[in-house]
């Protein structure tokens, strides 16, 4: 209760910067707030408009540049989601990548971080900075300010924002102790293990997003010829570097974690490098991946180089 009281007190003091004075008296179990009428009106305005924004602010906005359609919606009290599509498609991914590149090129004082996903880009903002820099004399809310600036920013987006994808080679030692489920995948499709390896290592793979675990890539492009359901009984520990299949997706575990994917191999390449402050994740959305089969001896040699 004390934490809630302090947060509410902070809210009162922030709004008080551009309204009347508020007197807050703390007791042992509750907070008494004595306010002037002008402050009460302001508080009612904030509460009412916050509710209305959550209900009505979701709408489609055409971009005058090249007919970019998107929607904006709140995520909690300090984030905005830019919805760029409704299904996992190459075209939607290109839009997500273009918006991401545009945001990266800007210096936005209220931006805490942004997260690209399959069909969205979510921007987390600092409402305190917005209140301090944008709202001393405006009867508006941080969410409105952020949405307005996002619209202005996206109006600058053009078809020229596309960039050439980075190609990342990931060596994989298939089968054996590194790929205990390789034979299961082969049997499921009435293929040999060599055929599974050949199909998997010749795919055209795209990293759509990073999530689930630090550096974990959500990869599209695997052939349906080797699509295999998850294991009925997940493993409690999957070693870092394990390459797996789950449905029509393939992926690489960057850290040791529980999981139910069918393991077909392992890479010595470290996908998550926490000591690299500039880029702790080897992969990023938009990268293209090539899986290259290697022998156990090559695996050990590469592992020593890491």
N, C-alpha and C positions, 0 to 999 in steps of 0.2 A: 504493500500500500504506500510505503514511503517513496518508492521509485515512481509510482504513478503521480503522487503528489508533487514531486520535484519536476517531472515533465510538464505537468499542467501549469505549475508556477512559471516555468520557462516560457510556455506559450503565452501566458498572461502578460509577462514582462515584454515579450517581443511585440505583441499587438499594442501594448501601452506606449511603444516608441512613437506611434503616430495617432494615438487617441488620448483619452483622459488618463489620469493617474489611477492606479489600482493598489489597494492596500491589502496585503496578504498576511494573515496571522496564522502561524503554525501551532497546532496543539499536539497533544500526544498521539491521538488516533485519527484526526481529521484536519482539513484545511478550511478556514473561514475566509471568504473573499468579500471584501467590501468594495463596491465599485460605483462610479458615477454613471448617470444615465447614458451619456455619450458612449462610454465604453461598452455598456450593455447592448446598445444598438449595434455597435461594431462587431461584438461577439456573435450576436444573432445573425448578422450579415454573413460572417465567415462560415458559421455552421450551416446555414441554409444553402449558400452557394457551393460549399463543398459537396453537399448531398446532391444538388442539381447537376454538378459537373460529373459526378460518378454515374448519374443516370443518363444524361443527355449528351455528353461530350463525344461519344463515339460516333464518328461520321466519316464519310469518304471525302477526300479532298483531291481534286485533280491538279496535277502540276502543269503549269502553262508551258514548261520547257518541252517535254515530249510525252505528255499524257501519262504521267506517273500517278497511279492511284494507290492510296494507302489510307489507313485509319489510325487514329491515335486513341489510346485508352490509358487510364491510370493503373498502376500496379502498386497497391499500398498508398502510402502518403509521401513517397519521395522517389517515384520512378514513373516513367512514361514508356509505353510499348508502341513502337511503330510496326504495324501489321502490313506486310508487303505482299502477302499471298495466303492461300489456304491449303496448299498441298506441296509436297516435296518435289520440286521441279528444277531443272537447270536454269530456266528463265528467272524463277523466283530467287534462286541462289545468286544469280548475277546482280539482281537488284539489291539484295542484302549486302553483297560485297561492295557495290558502288556506294551505298549509303555509309558503310563502315569506312571506306577510304575517305569519303568526304568529311566525316566526323573526325577522323584521325588528323586531317590536314588543318583543322581549326583549333583555336585556343579559346575554350569556353570556360569561364571562371566558375560556373555553378556545377559543372560536370564532374561527378565522382568517378564513374566508370561506365562503360557500355558493353553489352553482351550480345553478339550476333548469334542467331539460332537458325533453324531450318527456314522459317518464313518471317522472322521478326528481328528487330534490333531494339533492345531495351536500354534506355538511358536512365541511370541513377543520378539524381541531383541533390545538391545541398540546399534545402529550403532556407536555412539561416542566411547563407550568402545572398540568396535571391531577395530575401526580406531586407537585408542591409543595403543592397546596391540598387534594387529596382523599385522598392515599395514604400519608401518613407512618405511619399506624397500621393500614392496611388491606392485606390480602393479596389484592389485585385488580390489574387492568390498566386502562390508560387507555381502551381500547376498550370494556370493560365499563361503565365510568363514563359514557362518552358515550351508549352505547345505553340505559342506565337513565334518563338525563336526557331523551333524545329521547322515550322512552315516556311519561314524566311530562308532557312538553310537549304531545305529540300527543293525550293524553287530554283536554286542554282544548279541542280543536278542535270547533267546532260548525258547523252549516249557515249560521249567521249571519256567517261569515267572508268571504262573497262581497262583492266590491266592484264598482262600476260601471267598465267598461273606459274607458280614455282613448282618444279618437279623434284620430288624427294625419293631417292632410292632407299628401300628398306630391305636389307638382306635377311632371309629367313631360312633357318634349318628346319626342314619339314620332317615330321614323323618321329619315331623313336620315343625317348623319354620327354622330348620337347613337344611332341604332338600325339598324346595318348588317344585322341579321338579320331585320328586320320582314317583308320580302318573303318570306324563306325560311319563316318561320312561317306566313304567309298561304298560300303555295303548298302547304305541307304539309297544310293543311286545306281547300284549295280555297275560300279566303275572300279577300276584298279586304283591303287593309291597314287601311282604315277600319273594317271589321268586327272585325278583331283588336283595334284600339285601343278600340273601343266595348265589347267583351267584357271586355278587361283592366281598363278604367277603371270598370267597373260591378260588379266583384267585391266580395264580402264577405270581407275579409281579417283574419286573426288572427295576431299574432306569438306563436309557440309558445316560442321561445327565442332567445338571442343566442349565436353561436359562429362557428367557422371563422376569422373575422378580427374585429378589434375593431369592435364595433357592427354586425356582419352579422346581419340578422334572418332566422330561418327562418320563412317565412310560409305559412300554409295557407289554403285557400279559393278557389284559382284554378279557373276553369271548365275541365273536361276538354275543352271545345271547342277550346281553344288549347294544350293540353298537347303539348309538342314535345320530342323527344330532344335531349340535349346535342350540341354540335358534335363531329364526328369528330376534328377537329384543334383542341385548345384554343389560345387566344391566350396569348402570353407576358405581355401587359399589357392589363388592362382598366381604363379610367379610373374614378376615384372617382365615384359617383353613377349609374353605369350600372344600368339596370333590365333584368333578364333573365328567361328562362324555361328551366327544366331539368326535363323530365318534367312532372309535375303541380304543380310548385312554381314560384313566382315569387320574386324577391329583388332587393335593391339592394346593390350593392357600395359599402361605406363608404370604402374606400381602394383605391389602385391595386394590383392583384394579378393573377396569372395566373388563368385560368378558362376553362371550356368551355361556359358558358351561352349561349343564344341572346339576343343583345342587341337589345332593341326600342325603347329610349329612354334618356333620362338626366334626372336631377333636379338642380337647382342646390342643393338642401338638403344640408347636411353632416350625415351620420348619425354620424360619429365626430368628436368635438371634444376632443382631448387636453388643451387648456388649461382645460377645464371640469372641475375636480377633483371637484365634487359629483356630476356626471352626465355623464361623457365620451361615453356612448352616447345618442343622441337617442331611440331606441326601447328598449323593455323588454318582457319577456314579459307577455302579457295585453293589450297595446295592440291597438286596431283601426286598420286603415289604409284610407285612401281615396286612390286614385290619380286625380289631376285633370289632364287634357290641357291643355297650354299651348303657345303659339306660340314660335318661336325668339326673337322680340323680348321676349316676357315672360320667357323663360329668362334672357336676358342681363341684363335689369333686376333680376331676383331674385338673380342671381349677384353683381351689384355690391353688393347689400345685405348679403350674407353676411360 
